């Protein structure tokens, strides 16, 4: 089976979120972490490949360059369709990077329009009349308004995306989506005739996402959250390709286990609270890291007699006020980079000490840890929670890894993750 779908994700947990959706739909999926080398070959048995970048918070010029490089590799490898994946909370700033990357991909692929749909009903993300909701709360009134890197203070995505592009932004309303794929195709054609090239698509349910996916069979470029991929496997089946209903088996991996958390989302803070009386926890203070107090070494020494069947936790997660105080002293980007670098070094030290099963919370943290460990590719397996699959690295020896977006998962996520991981 040839490579069918090439995906570009703007962070590592978003990549596994998308890969999870593709595996559930029946596409054998491999995640490539970081830009593959120009001479790297795509895995022969992959029908979908997700290239995980760390472009969400990069300068826009670098995000565009990396995304185009990923697209070139995927298209050269035979991908028939490209999907640009970003967070279901549309994490970005008024300068990008969603708009600039989408523009560059459109130009490269010679596409005259593209759609935007971050919706993920399983995690409470829905879009109505162009406004993004987190469950029953507008995005701008949710905890995302306090995100340390990409605070989201406008729920109107038509208005917000227009700040990031010179192209005209419009809306495909929910009533059209509910009318079916033909109505969507007809309306997309009408919007293009009006000069609208960026089209925000309403969706409230998985069925809406499948309709949108079916309507875009043959389109060179789609953009969205992981949910927009739900209907894509059906398009390839309709074209005569034999895809199974689902595929999620992974080889078993046994050994010591740990959790590394850099996310400061409400969901992750609640998950850490849930395990604080169950698992040993080592706290990471960015101010102590900045003072050069040997915190990484102390963390690894602390871990040596605790690594085993009971997971141990390394947490840099903190309440918004604490994060803000650290950022004011160190700088917003500098504080985050200190934590990411430290957690990456801790991950390296743990693996050297025999760690084989690892859960990472936070998109930026996941990118740093995966890069530090040199995990170039992940085989995608069963779902732990909506948007979070179990994975196994294509290394020797393999590592069982779960990469969790900060906002995903219920209170007992960490406990459940180790039950589902192979």
C-alpha positions as CSV (number, residue, x, y, z in Angstrom):
1,X,0.0,0.0,0.0
2,X,1.5,3.4,-1.0
3,X,1.7,6.4,1.3
4,X,-1.6,8.1,1.0
5,X,-1.8,10.9,3.6
6,X,1.1,13.2,4.6
7,X,0.5,15.2,7.8
8,X,2.4,18.1,9.3
9,X,1.8,18.8,13.0
10,X,2.9,21.9,14.8
11,X,3.8,20.1,18.0
12,X,4.6,16.6,19.2
13,X,1.4,15.8,21.3
14,X,-0.7,17.2,18.5
15,X,1.0,14.8,16.2
16,X,0.2,11.8,18.3
17,X,-3.4,13.1,18.7
18,X,-3.7,13.1,14.9
19,X,-2.0,9.7,14.5
20,X,-4.4,8.3,17.1
21,X,-7.4,9.4,14.9
22,X,-5.8,7.9,11.8
23,X,-5.1,4.5,13.4
24,X,-8.7,4.3,14.7
25,X,-9.9,4.9,11.1
26,X,-7.8,2.0,9.8
27,X,-4.6,3.7,8.5
28,X,-1.3,2.2,9.4
29,X,0.4,5.3,10.8
30,X,4.0,6.3,11.8
31,X,5.0,9.5,13.5
32,X,8.3,11.0,12.5
33,X,9.7,13.3,15.2
34,X,11.4,16.4,13.8
35,X,12.3,17.0,10.2
36,X,13.4,13.8,8.4
37,X,16.7,14.0,6.5
38,X,16.4,14.5,2.8
39,X,17.7,10.9,2.2
40,X,15.4,9.4,4.8
41,X,12.9,6.9,3.4
42,X,9.3,6.7,4.5
43,X,8.4,3.4,6.3
44,X,7.3,1.0,3.7
45,X,4.1,-0.1,5.5
46,X,2.8,3.4,6.4
47,X,-0.3,4.6,4.8
48,X,-0.2,7.8,6.8
49,X,2.8,9.6,8.1
50,X,2.7,12.4,10.6
51,X,5.8,14.7,10.8
52,X,5.9,16.2,14.3
53,X,7.5,19.7,14.3
54,X,8.0,22.1,17.2
55,X,6.7,25.0,15.1
56,X,3.8,26.3,17.1
57,X,5.8,28.8,19.1
58,X,8.7,29.3,16.6
59,X,9.2,32.6,14.8
60,X,6.8,32.5,11.8
61,X,9.6,32.4,9.3
62,X,11.1,29.3,10.8
63,X,7.7,27.6,11.2
64,X,7.0,28.2,7.5
65,X,10.4,26.9,6.5
66,X,10.2,23.7,8.6
67,X,6.6,23.1,7.4
68,X,7.5,23.4,3.7
69,X,10.5,21.1,4.2
70,X,8.2,18.5,5.8
71,X,5.7,18.9,3.0
72,X,8.4,18.4,0.3
73,X,9.6,15.2,2.0
74,X,6.0,13.8,2.3
75,X,5.1,14.7,-1.3
76,X,8.3,13.2,-2.6
77,X,7.4,10.1,-0.6
78,X,4.1,9.8,-2.6
79,X,1.6,11.5,-0.3
80,X,-1.6,12.3,-2.2
81,X,-3.0,14.7,0.3
82,X,-1.4,17.1,2.9
83,X,-3.0,17.9,6.2
84,X,-1.6,20.7,8.4
85,X,-2.5,19.9,12.0
86,X,-2.7,22.5,14.8
87,X,-4.2,22.5,18.3
88,X,-8.0,22.1,18.9
89,X,-7.8,25.4,20.8
90,X,-6.2,27.1,17.7
91,X,-3.1,28.1,19.8
92,X,-1.4,30.9,18.0
93,X,-0.8,34.7,18.2
94,X,-2.1,37.5,16.0
95,X,1.1,37.1,13.9
96,X,0.8,33.4,13.4
97,X,1.8,30.7,13.0
98,X,-1.4,29.1,11.6
99,X,-2.1,31.7,8.9
100,X,1.5,32.0,7.6
101,X,2.1,28.2,7.4
102,X,-1.3,27.6,5.7
103,X,-0.5,30.4,3.1
104,X,2.9,28.9,2.3
105,X,1.5,25.4,1.9
106,X,-1.3,26.7,-0.3
107,X,1.3,28.4,-2.6
108,X,3.6,25.3,-2.7
109,X,0.7,23.0,-3.5
110,X,-1.0,25.4,-5.9
111,X,-4.3,25.2,-3.9
112,X,-6.8,28.0,-4.4
113,X,-8.4,27.6,-1.0
114,X,-8.1,25.7,2.3
115,X,-10.4,25.0,5.2
116,X,-9.8,25.5,9.0
117,X,-11.5,23.3,11.5
118,X,-9.9,22.8,15.0
119,X,-13.0,21.0,16.3
120,X,-12.5,17.9,18.6
121,X,-15.9,17.0,20.2
122,X,-14.3,14.3,22.3
123,X,-12.4,16.9,24.2
124,X,-15.2,19.5,24.2
125,X,-13.9,21.6,21.3
126,X,-16.8,22.8,19.1
127,X,-17.2,25.6,16.6
128,X,-20.5,27.5,16.0
129,X,-20.9,30.6,13.9
130,X,-17.2,30.9,13.8
131,X,-16.8,30.9,17.6
132,X,-14.7,28.2,19.3
133,X,-16.1,26.7,22.5
134,X,-14.4,24.6,25.2
135,X,-17.4,22.5,26.3
136,X,-19.9,25.2,27.2
137,X,-17.4,28.1,27.5
138,X,-16.1,30.4,24.9
139,X,-12.4,29.9,24.2
140,X,-11.7,33.5,25.3
141,X,-13.3,32.8,28.7
142,X,-11.6,29.4,29.2
143,X,-8.3,28.7,30.9
144,X,-6.7,29.2,27.5
145,X,-6.8,32.9,28.1
146,X,-4.0,32.4,30.6
147,X,-1.8,30.1,28.4
148,X,1.8,31.1,29.1
149,X,2.9,31.1,25.4
150,X,-0.2,31.5,23.3
151,X,-3.0,33.2,25.3
152,X,-6.3,32.9,23.4
153,X,-8.4,36.0,24.1
154,X,-10.7,36.0,21.0
155,X,-13.1,33.1,20.3
156,X,-14.1,34.4,16.9
157,X,-11.8,32.5,14.6
158,X,-12.8,34.3,11.5
159,X,-11.7,37.6,13.1
160,X,-8.7,36.1,14.8
161,X,-7.3,34.3,11.7
162,X,-7.8,37.4,9.6
163,X,-5.1,39.0,11.8
164,X,-2.6,36.4,10.5
165,X,-3.2,36.7,6.8
166,X,-3.8,39.0,3.9
167,X,-6.1,36.4,2.3
168,X,-9.9,36.9,2.8
169,X,-11.3,34.7,5.6
170,X,-14.9,33.5,5.5
171,X,-17.2,31.0,7.3
172,X,-18.9,27.8,6.3
173,X,-21.8,27.7,8.7
174,X,-23.1,24.8,10.6
175,X,-26.4,24.6,8.8
176,X,-24.5,23.9,5.6
177,X,-22.4,21.2,7.2
178,X,-25.6,19.5,8.5
179,X,-27.0,19.5,5.0
180,X,-24.3,17.0,3.9
181,X,-21.2,16.7,1.8
182,X,-22.7,17.9,-1.4
183,X,-23.9,21.1,0.2
184,X,-20.5,21.6,1.7
185,X,-18.8,21.1,-1.7
186,X,-21.2,23.5,-3.4
187,X,-20.8,26.2,-0.7
188,X,-17.0,25.9,-0.8
189,X,-17.2,26.5,-4.5
190,X,-19.4,29.6,-4.0
191,X,-17.0,31.0,-1.3
192,X,-14.0,30.5,-3.6
193,X,-15.9,32.4,-6.3
194,X,-16.3,35.3,-3.8
195,X,-12.6,35.4,-3.4
196,X,-12.5,33.7,0.0
197,X,-9.5,31.5,0.3
198,X,-9.4,30.7,4.0
199,X,-12.6,29.1,5.2
200,X,-13.4,28.5,8.8
201,X,-15.8,25.5,9.1
202,X,-18.4,25.1,11.9
203,X,-18.7,21.6,13.4
204,X,-20.4,20.3,16.6
205,X,-20.1,16.6,16.3
206,X,-18.0,13.8,14.9
207,X,-20.6,13.3,12.2
208,X,-20.0,17.0,11.2
209,X,-16.2,16.3,10.9
210,X,-16.8,13.2,8.8
211,X,-19.0,15.2,6.5
212,X,-16.3,17.9,6.1
213,X,-13.7,15.2,5.5
214,X,-15.8,13.5,2.9
215,X,-16.5,16.8,1.1
216,X,-12.8,17.4,0.7
217,X,-11.8,14.2,-1.1
218,X,-9.1,15.0,-3.6
219,X,-8.2,18.4,-2.1
220,X,-4.5,18.9,-2.0
221,X,-4.5,20.6,1.4
222,X,-6.6,20.5,4.5
223,X,-5.9,22.1,7.9
224,X,-7.4,21.5,11.3
225,X,-7.3,19.6,14.5
226,X,-7.2,15.8,14.6
227,X,-10.9,15.5,14.1
228,X,-10.8,16.7,10.6
229,X,-9.0,13.4,9.7
230,X,-12.0,11.2,10.7
231,X,-13.4,10.9,7.2
232,X,-10.2,10.8,5.2
233,X,-9.7,7.0,5.3
234,X,-13.3,6.6,3.9
235,X,-12.2,8.8,0.9
236,X,-9.4,6.4,0.1
237,X,-11.6,3.4,0.5
238,X,-14.1,5.0,-1.9
239,X,-11.2,5.4,-4.4
240,X,-10.8,1.6,-4.3
241,X,-8.1,1.2,-1.7
242,X,-8.4,-1.7,0.7
243,X,-8.0,-0.3,4.2
244,X,-8.9,-2.2,7.4
245,X,-11.5,-0.8,9.9
246,X,-8.8,-0.2,12.6
247,X,-5.2,-1.1,13.4
248,X,-3.6,-0.6,16.8
249,X,-1.4,-3.5,17.9
250,X,2.0,-2.7,19.5
251,X,4.9,-4.9,20.8
252,X,5.0,-5.2,24.6
253,X,7.6,-3.1,26.6
254,X,8.3,-3.8,30.2
255,X,10.5,-2.0,32.7
256,X,10.6,1.1,35.1
257,X,8.2,3.9,34.4
258,X,8.0,7.6,34.9
259,X,6.0,10.8,34.3
260,X,7.5,14.1,33.1
261,X,5.2,17.1,33.2
262,X,5.8,20.6,32.0
263,X,2.2,21.5,31.2
264,X,0.5,24.1,33.4
265,X,-3.0,23.5,32.1
266,X,-5.9,23.0,34.5
267,X,-6.3,19.4,33.3
268,X,-2.7,18.4,34.0
269,X,-2.7,20.2,37.3
270,X,-5.7,18.1,38.3
271,X,-4.0,14.9,37.1
272,X,-0.9,15.6,39.1
273,X,-3.0,16.3,42.2
274,X,-4.7,12.9,41.6
275,X,-1.4,11.0,41.7
276,X,0.4,13.1,44.3
277,X,-0.6,10.7,47.1
278,X,0.0,7.6,44.9
279,X,3.4,8.2,43.2
280,X,6.6,9.8,44.4
281,X,6.9,13.4,43.0
282,X,9.9,15.6,42.4
283,X,9.1,19.3,41.8
284,X,11.1,21.3,39.2
285,X,11.4,25.0,40.0
286,X,12.5,27.2,37.0
287,X,14.0,29.8,39.4
288,X,16.2,27.1,41.0
289,X,17.2,26.0,37.5
290,X,18.2,29.6,36.6
291,X,20.3,29.8,39.8
292,X,22.3,26.8,38.6
293,X,21.6,24.7,41.8
294,X,22.3,21.3,40.2
295,X,18.6,20.4,40.2
296,X,18.8,17.9,37.3
297,X,21.5,15.9,39.1
298,X,19.6,16.0,42.4
299,X,16.5,14.8,40.5
300,X,18.3,11.8,39.0
301,X,19.9,10.9,42.4
302,X,16.4,11.1,44.0
303,X,15.1,8.7,41.3
304,X,17.8,6.0,41.5
305,X,16.2,3.9,44.3
306,X,12.6,4.6,43.2
307,X,12.7,3.5,39.6
308,X,10.5,0.4,39.2
309,X,6.9,-0.8,38.8
310,X,5.5,2.3,40.6
311,X,5.7,5.4,38.3
312,X,7.8,8.3,39.6
313,X,6.9,11.9,38.7
314,X,8.9,14.9,37.7
315,X,6.7,18.0,37.6
316,X,7.5,21.5,36.5
317,X,3.7,22.3,36.3
318,X,2.4,25.1,38.5
319,X,-0.5,27.4,39.0
320,X,-0.8,30.5,36.6
321,X,0.3,33.0,39.3
322,X,3.5,31.0,40.0
323,X,4.2,30.6,36.2
324,X,3.7,34.3,35.7
325,X,6.1,35.2,38.5
326,X,8.8,33.0,37.0
327,X,8.2,34.5,33.6
328,X,8.5,38.0,34.9
329,X,11.9,37.2,36.4
330,X,13.3,35.1,33.6
331,X,11.3,36.0,30.5
332,X,8.4,34.1,29.1
333,X,10.4,32.0,26.5
334,X,13.4,31.7,28.7
335,X,11.5,30.2,31.6
336,X,9.9,27.6,29.3
337,X,13.2,26.7,27.7
338,X,14.9,26.2,31.0
339,X,12.2,23.7,32.1
340,X,12.1,21.9,28.7
341,X,15.9,21.5,28.7
342,X,15.9,20.2,32.3
343,X,13.2,17.7,31.6
344,X,15.0,16.5,28.5
345,X,18.2,15.9,30.5
346,X,16.2,14.1,33.2
347,X,14.6,11.9,30.6
348,X,18.1,11.0,29.2
349,X,19.3,10.2,32.7
350,X,16.3,8.0,33.4
351,X,16.7,6.0,30.2
352,X,20.4,5.5,31.0
353,X,19.2,4.1,34.4
354,X,16.8,1.6,32.8
355,X,13.6,3.5,32.2
356,X,11.4,1.9,29.5
357,X,7.9,3.3,30.0
358,X,7.3,7.1,29.9
359,X,4.4,9.5,29.9
360,X,5.0,13.2,29.0
361,X,2.5,16.0,29.6
362,X,2.6,19.2,27.6
363,X,3.3,19.8,23.9
364,X,6.5,21.8,24.3
365,X,7.7,19.4,27.0
366,X,7.0,16.4,24.7
367,X,9.0,18.0,21.9
368,X,12.0,18.6,24.2
369,X,11.9,15.1,25.7
370,X,11.5,13.2,22.4
371,X,14.3,15.3,20.9
372,X,16.6,14.7,23.9
373,X,16.0,11.0,23.7
374,X,16.5,10.8,19.9
375,X,13.2,9.1,19.3
376,X,13.0,9.7,15.5
377,X,9.8,7.6,14.9
378,X,6.9,6.2,16.9
379,X,4.6,3.3,16.0
380,X,1.0,4.3,17.0
381,X,-1.2,2.0,19.1
382,X,-4.4,2.0,21.1
383,X,-6.1,5.1,22.5
384,X,-5.5,6.0,26.2
385,X,-7.9,8.9,26.2
386,X,-9.4,11.0,23.4
387,X,-6.4,12.4,21.5
388,X,-3.7,10.4,23.3
389,X,-2.5,7.1,22.0
390,X,0.0,4.7,23.3
391,X,3.1,4.5,21.2
392,X,6.3,2.5,20.9
393,X,9.6,4.0,19.6
394,X,11.4,2.4,16.7
395,X,14.6,2.2,18.7
396,X,16.7,-0.6,20.2
397,X,15.6,-1.2,22.9
398,X,12.2,0.2,22.3
399,X,10.5,2.6,24.7
400,X,6.7,2.7,25.4
401,X,5.7,6.4,25.3
402,X,2.6,8.5,25.7
403,X,2.7,12.1,24.7
404,X,-0.2,14.1,26.2
405,X,-1.4,17.5,25.3
406,X,-1.8,19.5,28.5
407,X,-5.5,19.9,28.2
408,X,-6.3,16.2,27.5
409,X,-7.4,13.4,29.7
410,X,-9.4,12.9,32.8
411,X,-8.2,13.1,36.4
412,X,-6.9,9.5,36.4
413,X,-5.1,9.9,33.1
414,X,-1.6,9.0,34.3
415,X,-2.8,5.8,36.0
416,X,-4.8,4.8,33.0
417,X,-1.9,5.5,30.6
418,X,0.3,2.8,32.2
419,X,-2.6,0.3,32.1
420,X,-3.1,0.8,28.3
421,X,0.6,1.2,27.3
422,X,2.0,-2.2,26.0
